[in-house]
Amino acid sequence: MPQNRPAPRSPRSSSNWFATLLKAGLVIGLAGVIALAVAVAIAYQSLPGFDEMKRSPNGQPVEIRGDDGTVLASFGPSYGEWLSYPEIPAPMQNAMIAVEDRRYWYHPGIDPIGIVRSFVVNAMRGNKAQGASTITQQLARNLFLTASKDYTRKLREVVLALALERKFSKEAILELYLNRVYFGGGAYGIDAAARKFYGHSARRLKLEEAAIIAGLVKAPSRFSPSADAEAARKRAATVIAVMVDGGSITAQEAADADPRLVQFAPQARPAGVRYFTDWVLTELENRTDEANEPLLVETTLNARAQAYAEAAIRTESPKGAQGALVALARDGGVKAMVGGTDYVRSNYNRAMTARRQPGSAFKFFVYAAALEAGVQLDDIYEDKPVTIGNWSPKNNNNSFAGPVTVKQAFAQSINTVAVEIAQQVGFDVVAEMARRFGITTAVDRQPAMALGSSVVTLFEMTNAYATVAGGGMENAPYAITRITTGSGRVLYNRAAGETRQVVAPVVAAQMTQLMQAAVEEGTARAAQIGRPLAGKTGTTSSNKDGWFIGFSSGITTGVWMGRDDNAAVRGLAGGRAPARAFAQFMARAVGGTPPEPLVTDVVEEGAMLEPDAESYGITEEPQPLDGEPPPMDDAPKLDQNWLDKTLQEPAEKPAPR
C-alpha cells in the first residue's frame, strides 16, 4: 500500500519564512537601537557637570587625632590632590589604559571587540573568566551605580557609558577615572594611592610605580603593597609586559623599569590604639549626625602614653593570656587604652566590654562603705575562721593573723576581715556603694560578693578608683573633645564635664591611706614607681584573673590580665604581672614630672589638705626600688594638660580570693 508522505515544502515557502524571521529581527533590533538611543539621550541630559562630578566622593572620611594632634587612625576613603589631565604622568595614563581598556581611544564607551572576545572565552571556560568593561563603564559604575551584578545594572552601565562619551572628551573621562578609581586601603585616585604607597605626589610617578598602581584596580586587596609587596611587584611586571605588547612603551623602557627596586612607604599597622578608636567611632554617633562631610575628631588620647601602655601589656602579659589597660586623667579624659595583646588577632575590647570577677579589687567598695559608716583605720578586727551559712572564706596563705587593724587588713588583703566588715556594714550597703561608684553590672548580694564574686568591667573599676583620687568627686570619663568637618565647621565642642560627689572627701582620703599602705607594705609592692602611689591588687580563685588599679601624679590606671576562656593562668596574681605592667606604664607616663603627694587627710569634713612634698619627706626625685622600672627622667615628657587629667578603663571577671 502506498505510504502518505508530506508534500515537500516549496523553496518559495522556505524563503518566505526566512524573510519573515529576518524582518522581525531587524524590527526588534531597530526598536532596541531606538530605545537605547532614547535611553542614552535621557541619561545625557541627566548627567551632572564635570565640576560636580569632581566634588562627589563616595563615603565619609573620618580622621581621629590624639591630644597633641597626632593622627591615631583614619577611616573611610582618602582623596589626594585632584590632578588635571595634563598633570597626570604619561606612564600612569598608559599603564591604566594598557591593563584596563587597550582600545580606550577608539571605542564609543563600550568595546564590541572586547565583548565578543569575553563571550567566547567565558563560553569556552564555562565561567565568567574574563570581563569586558571599559574605563568609561567602570567610571559610570563607580560614580552612579551599585556593585550588584545583575543584567539590569549592566544595561544601565552601558547606557551611562555611552552618555558619558557623548558629553565629555576622552581626556576628561580619563581624568575623572584616574582621580576617582579605588586602589585599596581607603585610597581613591592616583594621588592618594601614590602618597599612601610611596609617600609622594602622583606627579612624580615613575613607570614601575605607575605599573604597581595600575595593577591594583583588578584586585586592590590582593595586590596591595601594604598586604603583599611581592605580589604587587609581580603584578606590576605583568602590567609592564602588557604595555610593551600594546606599544605604549618600548622594550628598553620596560627593561629600565624594575618593580623589584620600588621602595614602599611604611604603612601604619593596626595597633592597640584601634581599641580606643573603635570606641570613639561608636561615641561619634552620639555627638553628630553629619553623614557626608569628612570629619576630624579630636580626642583625649596621648600617643606617647598609648605606646607605653601597649608596651607594658605586651611585655608583661603571661603567655597565652590577654591583658588590658585603661588610664584616666583628672578630668576623666582617657589617656591610654589597650583592649588586648593583639588587635589584629582579636578586636574584642577587654578594657571596655569584658566582664570579669575583680577578686580583692572589689574590697575597695567594702572598705568605702565601712569608712562611711564610721569604721576607723585603726579599728581592730580579728583574722580568724569565719562561717556564714555553709560558706567559709579562706585567706590566700591559708593562715590567720589574729588581731589586725583595718589598714593592715586592707594592705594584706585579708579575706576573712573583709567578709566580717561587709557583714557588719551590710552586703546590700556594699552593693549600693559599688552602684554609687558607677558599677553598672549586676552585683551579687551574697556574702562572697565581698571578695569580688560579681563581674565588672575594667573601665568602670578604673573610674571608681579615679573618683577616690579626685577626693570623692567623679568626673565622667570621656574621649572626644572636638569634632569639625573638612571645611572647618565645628559640630561639637566639649564643655565642662559632668561631676558628682560620690563619697565625702574624708572618706576618699582614708581610702587613699588604705591603698597607699597596700603599695608600701602590702600585696601591691611590685607596683611601686618611686613616688607617692595608692592602689589595690585583685586575684580570683585558681588564678583566672589578675588586677591592679592605682593612681599617682594625676593619673589613675587599671590593669587586668587573664584568658578569654576563663581558664587558670599559672602564677597569675594581681601583685605580679598586672602590678609590674602598671609600674612599667606609670613610671614612663609620669616620668620627668614633679611627684605629687597623695591627699590622705582632711582638715575637716569636706575640706582637703594640700600638703607639700616636704611634708612627705620628698626633697628630690625618689630612687626606684630594686627590680622596679626607673622614673625615666629621660623619657619623653607628656603635655601638661595630659598630666592634669586622670585615666580610666574597664575590668573583667575574677573569682573571690
Secondary structure, 3 states (H helix, E strand, C coil): CCCCCCCCCCHHHHHHHHHHHHHHHHHHHHHHHHHHHHHHHHHHHHCCCHHHHHCCCCCCCEEEECCCCCEEEEECCEECCCCCHHHCCHHHHHHHHHHHCCCCCCCCCCCHHHHHHHHHHHHHHCCCCCCCCCHHHHHHHHHHCCCCCCHHHHHHHHHHHHHHHHHCCHHHHHHHHHHHCECCCCEECHHHHHHHHCCCCHHHCCHHHHHHHHCCCCCCCCCCCCCCHHHHHHHHHHHHHHHHHHCCCCHHHHHHCCHHHCCCCCCCCCCCHHHHHHHHHHHHCCCCCCCCCCEEEEECCCHHHHHHHHHHHHHHCCCCCEEEEEEECCCCEEEEEECCCCCCCCCCCCCCCCCECCHHHHHHHHHHHHHHCCCCCCCEEEECCCCECCECCCCCCCCCCEEEEHHHHHHCCCHHHHHHHHHHHCHHHHHHHHHHCCCCCCCCCCHHHHHCCCCECHHHHHHHHHHHHCCCEEECCECEEEEEECCCCEEEECCCCCEEECCCHHHHHHHHHHHHHHHHHCCCHHHCCCCCCEEEEEECHHHCEEEEEEEECCEEEEEEEECCCCCCCCCCCCCCHHHHHHHHHHHHHCCCCCCCCCCCCEEECCEECCCCHHHHCCCCCCCCCCCCCCCCCCCCCCCHHHHCCCEECCECCCCCC
